Amino acid sequence: MKSYTDLEQSKKLAEILPIESADMYYCYGMNIYTKGWSFDDTPTIIDNSNQIDVHADIPCWSLAALMKLLPSEFTTENKFGKYKYEIKIRKYKFTDNVDIYQIAYGNYKWYEDGSHSWKDMINTGEKEELLDAAFDMVCWLKENGNI
């Protein structure tokens, strides 16, 4: 299971999110074996006391950091009215060895018996990694002004 964003995902998030929301970073540094600069492709965990030099380091988000960015609900409004969307995180058994994940926001219709049906749904599609679903949803929410 992926636990942090890959380099391309990290670069995309660094363009659209506040860097302070990252909890890790990829860093460039001196490689003592080659005596030259190299890229470390394993992110380093940071805390509030670390300063990130955005020119040398690339912020990275853990799965936990991405999940914190996802609101439990959001409201949109158009000419037909206000619509409240609530989050659903789903895990499906694809095969004995593979699970599939999906993050969705639904505009539900609730019934008296406690059941509900989807009136409208925004989702990531099915992903083999929960982190990839969270990444896609964070990007969609940010691009559409919901976070």
Secondary structure, DSSP 8 states (H G I E B T S, - for coil): ---B--HHHHHHHHHHS-GGG-SEEEEEEEETTTTEEEEEEEEEE--TT----TTTEEEE-BHHHHHHHS-SEEEEEETTEEEEEEEEEEEEE-SSS-EEEEEEEEEEEE-TTS-EEEEEEEE---BS-HHHHHHHHHHHHHHTT--
